[in-house]
Amino acid sequence: MTALAKSSVSVIVSGLSYSTATKLRQPSLAQDRNVRSAVSEFLSLNYKMVGSQPSIENWKEYAKVNLINDLQSYVDSRVTSNCRITIHEVDALVPRDASISAEQSCTQIAYKYLMPLTWVLPLQSGQERLADAEGELERWWKQVSLQSKESFQQQHPGKKWNVSSPKIIKKLKHSLKTVESETVANRKTRRQSLGEGRIVSDDRDAPKRLAHGRFGQLWRKERRCWSNFACPSLGGKYSSPSHESVWRTVDRARIVGFRDTTATIPDAIIEFSGDGFVVGQIERIVSSVVALTQGWLPQDFMAIATQPNIFLPAPAPPPRTASRLYYKSARYHFHELTGGRNAFEDTIRVESDAERQWESELQQILSSVAPCTLEDSRWLQKLRDDVCPAIQEQLDESTTDLSQSLPPTNTPEVYSRTLSLLRGLVGASRWPTTSQARARVIKQNEDGSMSSKKGASEISAGSFTVVNEYLWSGPLPLANDLFPELTDAVFQLEEALIDTKSVQAAEGVERGSSWKRSPSTHCAVNRNAQFTPHVDSGRGLGQSLSLIVGLGDYGGGETYVQGRAYDIRYSPLEFDGWSQLHWTAPF
């Protein structure tokens, strides 16, 4: 709490918050470190005035006339020469709802990205096609500039000027459209569409995560999993699909104008708005959009890469993000509605003359320090020749049929007892039901089941937990009572594997020369379960590393840890399940 004084009035200030803060949100939604510029940051605070009535009236007059200038002078005296902050508006007179918080009350935020259109020009070994596309783009921009270049920068193309967009612009718009979250129709509309024959399948009735709690029809926007677009520095814990903060809604991804540059081809001004963005998400979306527009990735890439059960890292971000990406604005729909039309006029309803001038100058500065260079060309070439082919190869592998198991092999003696008991459970149809919490990280069929087919046979799947009674003093799971012999065999197997010192270590796991694993307290027993990317909840009571091993005759099913595959069939693996993202390959 801070107390300020003006004349004989004491102003007690508390509850300062701002729209890009993350004190009350998850670290994965923090302001990207590469974003160093903004058009309109919104700050809110509560204050109480203490003093005589005449003094308070004097304060109000001061706040109305001179407060903004004094605040600007205060800010100018404390920022460095390479930093510039301008206060657009100050509203310190009209009482607000005490519950408003610039951070928590924010319902939508927006960023803008200055993308050189040269990035989406075809890169061909033969230069004729490239020259044709570039010439078409130059002629189009020249026509637009002749009509009204200055106004066009702030307008959506096609609304005021009768200038037909080049093919490359149309392809870019289509690629951006794949980024946006689908607006899911309500049940009544879906039934009507089904009855009128406009829906030929029930795909739209598949479970979708909606943005409940958002304003108006925004709550019907589908939340998608952006784990594959998160910055690797977040680690598995904060970028896991099982982490709620990576499920975000992208309301709009669109071209809102163009910016003239020193080159003959302009930059496209692309605006992204939504309920929040994961660190690194926007930059990797831009890389993906470039690849989609160029035809280097399939048009359904966004739909595939945002599925929670698929690990498919998006292309690395373009060079010099700090010179191209900036924070645009925040919206507060609920407070705008309850406060009336003028509730936030000229404060957080952006697009005032001052803000437009500020944004224009900001774009000019950013464009001057981020020209198309050799670094951009190298990034594009690597995107085309290395990154996208690797992604396409991974997509092709995900469709490979691995349903045929390997020929039966001799089971190593150390595994024989455990494998025999497990097969006995299956043969007697005694495999227990999987808990709801565990089922959330196991790939399921459209009907919610986890079974798979092998030829004409259907193989059930599931997972349950057993506990080492000699090390665990808490309550025991039901499986311990149902399968006491199996429980004993499982933990004896772990002791035997520790003694043989045959346990491999995943990359990133450090073990000294005198390493010896401590026995586990819990063990998850899985059958035919393909786990989606996740991190464990951490019930190991001090056991920092997990150990996994596969038994039986099967093909595929490798364990992936942080993107690297490990064959665990009779080859135990130790990894950090509480911080390293891991999942199961198809089998």
KOLLOBA-445168 format. One record per residue (C-alpha): residue in one letter; x, y, z. Coordinates in nm, 2 decimals. Each point is the difference from the previous one (the first is absolute). Example, Ala and Ser with C-alpha at 12.3 -4.5 7.8 and 13.67 -1.06 7.14 Angstrom:
2
A,1.23,-0.45,0.78
S,0.14,0.34,-0.07
This chain:
587
M,0.00,0.00,0.00
T,0.13,0.34,-0.09
A,-0.11,0.34,0.12
L,0.03,0.31,-0.22
A,-0.07,0.36,0.11
K,-0.13,0.29,-0.20
S,-0.07,0.32,0.19
S,-0.18,-0.09,0.32
V,-0.15,-0.32,-0.15
S,0.15,-0.34,0.07
V,-0.06,-0.25,-0.28
I,0.05,-0.36,0.11
V,0.06,-0.23,-0.29
S,-0.03,-0.38,0.00
G,-0.09,-0.29,-0.23
L,0.22,0.09,-0.30
S,-0.04,-0.24,-0.29
Y,0.06,0.01,-0.38
S,-0.13,-0.19,-0.29
T,0.32,-0.20,-0.09
A,0.07,-0.10,0.36
T,0.02,-0.37,0.09
K,0.02,0.02,0.38
L,-0.34,-0.18,0.02
R,0.04,-0.21,-0.31
Q,0.22,-0.29,-0.10
P,0.36,0.06,-0.11
S,-0.08,-0.14,-0.34
L,-0.21,0.30,-0.07
A,0.26,0.25,0.10
Q,0.09,0.29,-0.23
D,0.24,-0.13,-0.26
R,0.35,0.14,0.07
N,0.04,0.07,-0.37
V,-0.30,0.24,0.01
R,0.15,0.34,0.11
S,-0.25,0.24,-0.16
A,-0.37,0.08,0.05
V,-0.26,0.24,-0.13
S,-0.23,0.02,0.31
E,0.07,-0.17,0.33
F,-0.28,0.04,0.25
L,0.07,0.05,0.37
S,-0.26,0.02,0.28
L,0.03,0.09,0.36
N,-0.22,0.08,0.30
Y,0.05,0.32,0.19
K,-0.16,0.18,0.29
M,0.02,0.37,0.06
V,0.02,0.14,0.36
G,-0.05,0.37,0.07
S,-0.24,0.29,0.02
Q,-0.27,0.04,-0.26
P,0.16,0.31,-0.15
S,0.33,-0.18,-0.03
I,-0.17,-0.30,-0.16
E,-0.16,0.23,-0.26
N,0.34,0.16,-0.07
W,0.14,-0.35,-0.05
K,-0.27,-0.09,-0.25
E,0.07,0.32,-0.19
Y,0.37,-0.08,0.00
A,-0.07,-0.36,-0.11
K,-0.22,0.12,-0.29
V,0.25,0.25,-0.14
N,0.36,-0.06,0.11
L,0.03,-0.35,0.13
I,0.09,-0.16,-0.33
N,0.27,0.25,-0.07
D,0.16,-0.05,0.34
L,-0.02,-0.38,-0.04
Q,0.17,0.03,-0.34
S,0.27,0.21,0.15
Y,0.05,-0.25,0.28
V,0.03,-0.28,-0.24
D,0.24,0.19,-0.23
S,0.23,0.07,0.29
R,0.03,-0.37,0.08
V,0.04,-0.18,-0.33
T,0.32,-0.06,-0.18
S,0.09,0.17,-0.33
N,-0.08,-0.32,-0.20
C,-0.35,-0.02,0.14
R,-0.30,0.21,-0.08
I,-0.34,0.00,0.19
T,-0.29,0.22,-0.08
I,-0.31,0.03,0.21
H,-0.30,0.01,-0.24
E,-0.28,0.07,0.25
V,-0.06,0.02,0.37
D,-0.34,-0.03,0.16
A,0.02,0.06,0.37
L,-0.33,0.15,0.07
V,-0.29,-0.23,-0.08
P,-0.04,-0.27,0.26
R,0.05,-0.35,-0.13
D,-0.11,-0.34,0.12
A,0.24,-0.09,0.27
S,0.02,-0.36,-0.13
I,0.16,0.10,-0.33
S,0.36,-0.12,-0.05
A,0.19,0.08,-0.31
E,0.14,-0.35,0.01
Q,-0.29,-0.22,0.12
S,-0.29,0.19,-0.17
C,0.16,0.00,-0.34
T,-0.21,-0.20,-0.25
Q,0.20,0.03,-0.31
I,0.35,0.11,-0.10
A,0.15,0.07,-0.34
Y,0.34,0.00,-0.15
K,0.12,0.12,-0.34
Y,0.28,-0.14,-0.22
L,0.18,0.18,-0.28
M,0.06,-0.28,-0.25
P,0.20,0.07,-0.32
L,-0.21,-0.13,-0.30
T,0.33,-0.11,-0.16
W,-0.02,-0.30,0.24
V,-0.30,-0.14,-0.18
L,0.13,0.05,-0.36
P,0.07,-0.34,-0.16
L,0.36,-0.12,0.05
Q,0.08,-0.20,-0.31
S,0.32,-0.11,-0.16
G,-0.12,0.15,-0.32
Q,-0.03,0.38,0.03
E,-0.28,0.06,-0.26
R,-0.29,-0.10,0.23
L,0.15,0.20,0.29
A,0.03,0.31,-0.23
D,-0.36,-0.03,-0.11
A,-0.14,-0.02,0.35
E,0.22,0.29,0.12
G,-0.10,0.21,-0.30
E,-0.37,-0.06,0.07
L,0.05,0.10,0.36
E,0.19,0.31,-0.09
R,-0.26,0.12,-0.25
W,-0.28,-0.06,0.25
W,0.17,0.20,0.27
K,0.07,0.28,-0.24
Q,-0.37,0.02,-0.09
V,-0.10,0.00,0.37
S,0.26,0.27,0.08
L,-0.13,0.23,-0.28
Q,-0.35,-0.01,0.15
S,0.08,0.07,0.36
K,0.30,-0.16,0.16
E,-0.02,0.18,0.33
S,-0.36,-0.08,0.06
F,0.04,-0.36,-0.13
Q,0.25,-0.08,0.28
Q,-0.28,0.02,0.26
Q,-0.27,-0.16,-0.22
H,-0.08,-0.36,-0.07
P,0.07,-0.06,-0.37
G,-0.30,-0.04,-0.23
K,-0.24,0.21,0.20
K,0.07,0.34,-0.16
W,0.22,-0.06,-0.30
N,-0.10,-0.18,-0.32
V,0.34,-0.17,-0.03
S,0.00,-0.37,-0.06
S,0.24,-0.18,0.24
P,0.28,-0.21,-0.15
K,-0.02,-0.38,0.03
I,0.27,0.00,0.26
I,-0.20,0.24,0.23
K,-0.31,-0.23,-0.04
K,0.21,-0.30,0.10
L,0.14,0.18,0.30
K,-0.35,0.09,0.12
H,-0.11,-0.36,-0.04
S,0.30,-0.12,0.20
L,-0.08,0.25,0.28
K,-0.36,-0.12,0.01
T,0.12,-0.35,0.10
V,0.15,0.15,0.31
E,-0.33,0.13,0.13
S,-0.21,-0.20,0.25
E,-0.32,-0.14,-0.13
T,-0.33,0.15,0.13
V,-0.19,-0.31,0.11
A,-0.37,0.01,-0.07
N,-0.24,-0.07,0.28
R,-0.20,-0.33,0.01
K,-0.31,0.15,-0.14
T,0.18,0.13,-0.31
R,0.18,-0.33,-0.05
R,-0.32,-0.20,0.02
Q,-0.17,0.24,-0.25
S,0.30,-0.03,-0.24
L,-0.01,-0.38,0.03
G,-0.37,-0.01,-0.08
E,0.05,0.22,-0.30
G,0.28,-0.22,-0.13
R,0.27,0.26,0.02
I,0.20,-0.22,0.24
V,0.08,-0.34,-0.14
S,0.19,-0.13,0.30
D,0.01,0.04,0.38
D,0.35,0.13,0.02
R,-0.12,0.33,0.13
D,-0.15,-0.17,0.30
A,0.34,-0.13,0.11
P,0.10,0.14,0.34
K,0.16,0.34,-0.03
R,0.13,0.23,0.27
L,-0.19,0.33,-0.01
A,0.12,0.33,0.15
H,-0.26,0.01,0.28
G,-0.01,0.33,0.19
R,0.09,0.22,-0.29
F,-0.22,0.29,-0.12
G,-0.29,-0.04,-0.24
Q,0.05,-0.26,-0.27
L,0.38,-0.02,0.07
W,-0.08,-0.28,0.24
R,-0.10,-0.22,-0.29
K,0.35,0.03,-0.14
E,0.19,-0.33,0.02
R,0.30,-0.02,0.22
R,0.29,-0.17,-0.18
C,0.32,-0.15,0.14
W,0.30,0.22,-0.09
S,0.26,-0.22,0.18
N,0.19,-0.06,-0.33
F,0.03,0.38,-0.05
A,0.14,0.08,0.34
C,0.36,0.12,0.06
P,0.22,-0.30,0.10
S,0.13,0.20,0.29
L,-0.33,-0.05,0.18
G,0.09,-0.37,0.05
G,-0.24,-0.29,0.02
K,-0.18,0.12,0.31
Y,-0.14,0.32,-0.15
S,-0.03,-0.11,-0.36
S,-0.17,-0.34,0.06
P,-0.34,-0.05,-0.17
S,-0.13,-0.11,0.34
H,0.09,0.36,0.13
E,-0.32,0.21,-0.04
S,0.18,0.32,-0.09
V,0.11,-0.13,-0.34
W,-0.36,-0.04,-0.11
R,-0.07,0.34,-0.15
T,-0.25,0.16,-0.24
V,0.11,0.20,-0.30
D,-0.29,0.22,-0.09
R,0.15,0.17,-0.31
A,0.31,-0.04,-0.21
R,-0.03,0.25,-0.29
I,0.18,0.26,-0.21
V,-0.10,0.34,0.12
G,0.22,0.21,-0.23
F,0.33,0.04,-0.17
R,0.31,0.20,0.08
D,0.22,0.16,-0.26
T,0.37,-0.08,0.02
T,0.32,0.10,-0.17
A,-0.06,-0.30,-0.23
T,-0.26,-0.01,-0.28
I,-0.20,-0.26,0.19
P,-0.18,0.10,0.32
D,-0.03,-0.17,0.34
A,-0.33,-0.16,0.09
I,-0.14,0.12,0.33
I,-0.15,-0.32,0.16
E,-0.22,0.02,0.31
F,-0.04,-0.29,0.24
S,-0.27,0.03,0.27
G,-0.11,-0.25,0.26
D,-0.04,-0.09,0.37
G,0.38,-0.02,0.05
F,0.30,-0.14,-0.18
V,0.26,-0.25,0.12
V,0.36,0.12,0.00
G,0.13,-0.04,-0.36
Q,-0.34,-0.09,-0.15
I,-0.04,0.30,-0.23
E,0.35,-0.02,-0.15
R,-0.04,-0.37,-0.08
I,-0.34,0.07,-0.14
V,0.16,0.25,-0.24
S,0.26,-0.26,-0.11
S,-0.27,-0.26,-0.05
V,-0.22,0.25,-0.20
V,0.30,0.07,-0.23
A,0.06,-0.37,-0.06
L,-0.38,-0.05,-0.07
T,-0.01,0.29,-0.24
Q,0.31,-0.13,-0.18
G,-0.15,-0.35,-0.02
W,0.28,-0.16,0.21
L,-0.25,-0.13,0.26
P,-0.34,-0.16,-0.05
Q,-0.31,0.22,0.04
D,-0.12,-0.20,0.30
F,0.33,0.05,0.19
M,-0.16,0.24,0.25
A,-0.28,-0.24,0.07
I,0.25,-0.29,0.06
A,0.26,0.20,0.20
T,-0.26,0.12,0.25
Q,-0.12,-0.35,0.09
P,0.10,-0.08,0.36
N,0.10,-0.36,-0.09
I,0.25,0.09,-0.26
F,0.36,0.13,0.05
L,0.08,0.20,-0.31
P,0.21,0.31,0.09
A,-0.08,0.30,-0.22
P,0.28,0.16,-0.21
A,0.25,0.22,0.18
P,-0.09,0.37,0.01
P,0.13,0.25,-0.26
P,0.30,0.21,0.07
R,-0.01,0.32,0.22
T,-0.35,-0.04,0.15
A,0.06,0.31,0.22
S,0.00,0.22,-0.31
R,-0.31,-0.14,-0.15
L,-0.25,-0.10,0.28
Y,-0.16,0.25,0.23
Y,-0.29,0.01,0.25
K,-0.30,0.17,-0.14
S,-0.28,0.04,0.26
A,-0.23,-0.17,0.26
R,-0.37,-0.02,0.02
Y,-0.23,0.00,0.31
H,-0.34,-0.10,-0.15
F,-0.18,-0.06,0.33
H,0.09,0.34,0.15
E,-0.06,0.17,-0.33
L,-0.35,-0.15,0.00
T,-0.09,0.07,0.36
G,0.15,0.35,0.00
G,-0.19,0.11,-0.31
R,0.12,0.12,-0.33
N,0.24,0.26,0.14
A,0.13,-0.22,0.28
F,0.36,-0.01,-0.14
E,-0.02,0.25,-0.28
D,0.35,0.13,-0.08
T,0.16,-0.22,0.26
I,0.00,-0.37,-0.09
R,-0.21,0.03,-0.31
V,0.29,0.06,-0.23
E,0.03,0.17,-0.34
S,0.01,0.35,0.13
D,0.20,0.25,-0.21
A,0.29,-0.01,0.25
E,0.02,-0.38,-0.02
R,-0.02,-0.01,-0.37
Q,0.28,0.25,-0.03
W,0.21,-0.20,0.26
E,-0.06,-0.32,-0.19
S,0.10,0.15,-0.33
E,0.33,0.12,0.15
L,0.05,-0.33,0.17
Q,-0.04,-0.19,-0.33
Q,0.24,0.23,-0.17
I,0.26,-0.06,0.27
L,-0.04,-0.37,-0.01
S,0.01,-0.02,-0.38
S,0.32,0.20,-0.01
V,0.18,-0.25,0.22
A,-0.14,-0.32,-0.15
P,0.06,0.01,-0.38
C,0.01,-0.31,-0.20
T,0.35,-0.13,0.01
L,0.22,-0.30,-0.06
E,-0.11,-0.13,0.33
D,-0.36,-0.02,-0.12
S,0.10,-0.18,-0.31
R,0.19,-0.26,0.19
W,-0.30,-0.05,0.24
L,-0.23,-0.04,-0.30
Q,0.23,-0.25,-0.17
K,0.04,-0.21,0.31
L,-0.38,0.01,0.05
R,-0.05,-0.13,-0.35
D,0.28,-0.25,-0.02
D,0.04,-0.14,0.35
V,-0.28,0.10,0.24
C,-0.31,-0.06,-0.21
P,0.12,-0.33,-0.15
A,0.07,-0.13,0.35
I,-0.35,0.10,0.11
Q,-0.15,-0.17,-0.31
E,0.20,-0.32,0.07
Q,-0.13,0.00,0.36
L,-0.36,0.04,-0.14
D,0.06,-0.29,-0.24
E,0.13,-0.22,0.28
S,-0.30,0.07,0.22
T,-0.22,-0.17,-0.27
T,0.22,-0.31,-0.03
D,-0.19,-0.32,0.10
L,0.17,-0.15,0.30
S,-0.29,-0.23,0.10
Q,0.20,-0.32,-0.09
S,0.19,-0.12,0.31
L,0.35,-0.13,-0.02
P,0.06,-0.38,-0.02
P,0.00,-0.15,0.35
T,0.34,0.01,0.16
N,0.16,-0.16,0.29
T,-0.09,0.20,0.31
P,0.31,0.08,0.22
E,-0.02,-0.20,0.31
V,-0.01,0.30,0.23
Y,-0.33,0.10,-0.16
S,-0.17,-0.34,-0.02
R,-0.19,0.00,0.33
T,-0.14,0.35,-0.04
L,-0.10,-0.05,-0.37
S,-0.17,-0.33,0.09
L,-0.21,0.16,0.27
L,-0.10,0.29,-0.22
R,-0.11,-0.24,-0.28
G,-0.19,-0.19,0.26
L,-0.20,0.31,0.09
V,-0.08,0.06,-0.37
G,-0.10,-0.36,-0.06
A,-0.24,0.01,0.30
S,-0.14,0.34,-0.10
R,0.10,0.14,0.34
W,0.17,0.32,-0.12
P,-0.15,0.28,0.21
T,-0.16,0.32,-0.12
T,0.23,0.30,-0.07
S,-0.05,0.30,0.23
Q,-0.13,0.32,-0.16
A,0.31,0.20,0.08
R,0.22,-0.27,-0.17
A,-0.23,-0.03,-0.29
R,0.04,0.37,-0.08
V,0.36,-0.06,-0.12
I,-0.07,-0.32,-0.19
K,-0.10,0.02,-0.37
Q,-0.37,-0.09,-0.04
N,-0.22,-0.10,-0.29
E,-0.29,0.23,-0.11
D,-0.24,-0.20,0.22
G,0.22,0.06,0.30
S,0.14,-0.36,0.02
M,0.37,-0.08,0.00
S,-0.01,-0.33,-0.18
S,0.17,-0.07,-0.33
K,-0.04,-0.27,-0.27
K,0.24,-0.26,-0.11
G,-0.14,-0.17,-0.31
A,-0.35,-0.11,0.10
S,0.07,0.01,0.37
E,-0.05,0.29,0.23
I,0.26,0.06,0.27
S,-0.10,0.18,0.32
A,0.22,0.26,0.15
G,0.04,0.16,0.34
S,0.22,0.10,0.29
F,0.00,-0.05,0.38
T,0.24,0.07,0.29
V,0.15,-0.23,0.26
V,0.20,0.11,0.30
N,0.31,-0.14,0.18
E,-0.15,-0.08,0.34
Y,0.35,-0.02,0.16
L,0.08,0.36,-0.09
W,-0.35,0.16,0.01
S,-0.18,0.08,0.32
G,-0.31,0.16,-0.15
P,-0.32,-0.16,-0.13
L,0.04,-0.28,-0.25
P,-0.18,-0.01,-0.34
L,-0.26,-0.27,-0.07
A,0.24,-0.17,-0.25
N,0.23,-0.10,0.29
D,-0.28,-0.21,0.15
L,-0.11,-0.14,-0.33
F,0.34,-0.09,-0.13
P,0.24,-0.06,0.29
E,0.23,-0.24,-0.19
L,0.03,0.24,-0.30
T,0.08,0.29,0.23
D,0.28,-0.20,0.16
A,0.13,-0.10,-0.34
V,0.00,0.35,-0.13
F,0.22,0.15,0.27
Q,0.23,-0.31,0.01
L,0.05,0.06,-0.38
E,0.11,0.36,0.07
E,0.25,-0.12,0.26
A,0.14,-0.25,-0.24
L,0.04,0.26,-0.27
I,0.17,0.23,0.24
D,0.25,-0.27,0.10
T,0.08,-0.09,-0.36
K,0.08,0.37,-0.07
S,-0.15,-0.03,-0.35
V,-0.23,0.31,0.03
Q,0.06,0.25,-0.28
A,-0.03,0.37,0.08
A,-0.19,0.25,-0.21
E,0.18,0.31,-0.13
G,0.01,0.26,0.27
V,0.02,-0.25,0.29
E,0.32,0.03,0.18
R,0.13,-0.30,0.20
G,0.33,-0.03,0.18
S,0.24,-0.30,-0.03
S,-0.13,-0.13,0.34
W,-0.36,0.03,-0.11
K,-0.25,-0.25,0.14
R,-0.38,0.06,-0.03
S,-0.21,0.00,0.31
P,-0.31,-0.23,-0.01
S,-0.32,0.16,-0.11
T,-0.31,0.04,0.22
H,-0.26,-0.01,-0.29
C,-0.01,-0.17,-0.33
A,-0.25,0.06,-0.29
V,-0.08,-0.32,-0.18
N,-0.11,0.07,-0.36
R,-0.14,-0.22,-0.27
N,-0.04,0.11,-0.36
A,0.00,0.36,0.12
Q,0.13,0.27,-0.23
F,0.07,0.29,0.23
T,-0.03,0.36,-0.14
P,0.27,0.26,0.07
H,0.00,0.08,0.37
V,0.20,0.04,0.32
D,-0.07,-0.20,0.31
S,-0.18,0.14,0.31
G,0.29,-0.07,0.23
R,-0.12,-0.25,0.27
G,0.34,-0.17,0.03
L,0.08,0.13,0.35
G,0.35,0.11,-0.08
Q,0.06,-0.24,-0.29
S,0.10,0.25,-0.27
L,0.04,-0.24,-0.28
S,-0.24,-0.24,-0.17
L,0.08,-0.35,-0.13
I,-0.19,-0.16,-0.29
V,0.03,-0.33,-0.18
G,-0.21,-0.18,-0.26
L,-0.09,-0.37,0.00
G,-0.16,-0.23,-0.26
D,0.00,-0.03,-0.38
Y,-0.09,0.32,-0.18
G,0.14,0.24,-0.26
G,0.05,0.38,0.05
G,-0.11,0.14,0.33
E,0.33,0.18,0.07
T,0.01,0.24,0.29
Y,0.07,0.36,-0.11
V,0.17,0.23,0.25
Q,0.03,0.36,-0.11
G,-0.03,-0.10,-0.36
R,0.25,-0.28,0.00
A,-0.11,-0.36,-0.05
Y,0.11,-0.29,0.23
D,-0.07,-0.37,-0.06
I,-0.10,-0.13,0.34
R,-0.10,-0.35,-0.10
Y,0.20,-0.20,0.26
S,0.23,0.30,0.02
P,-0.08,0.21,0.31
L,0.02,0.38,-0.02
E,0.04,0.25,0.28
F,-0.12,0.36,-0.06
D,-0.13,0.30,0.19
G,-0.38,-0.05,-0.03
W,-0.08,0.30,0.21
S,0.18,0.26,-0.23
Q,0.07,-0.18,-0.33
L,-0.29,-0.02,-0.25
H,-0.06,-0.36,-0.10
W,-0.24,-0.21,-0.20
T,-0.05,-0.33,-0.18
A,0.06,-0.06,-0.38
P,-0.27,-0.18,-0.20
F,0.02,-0.38,0.01
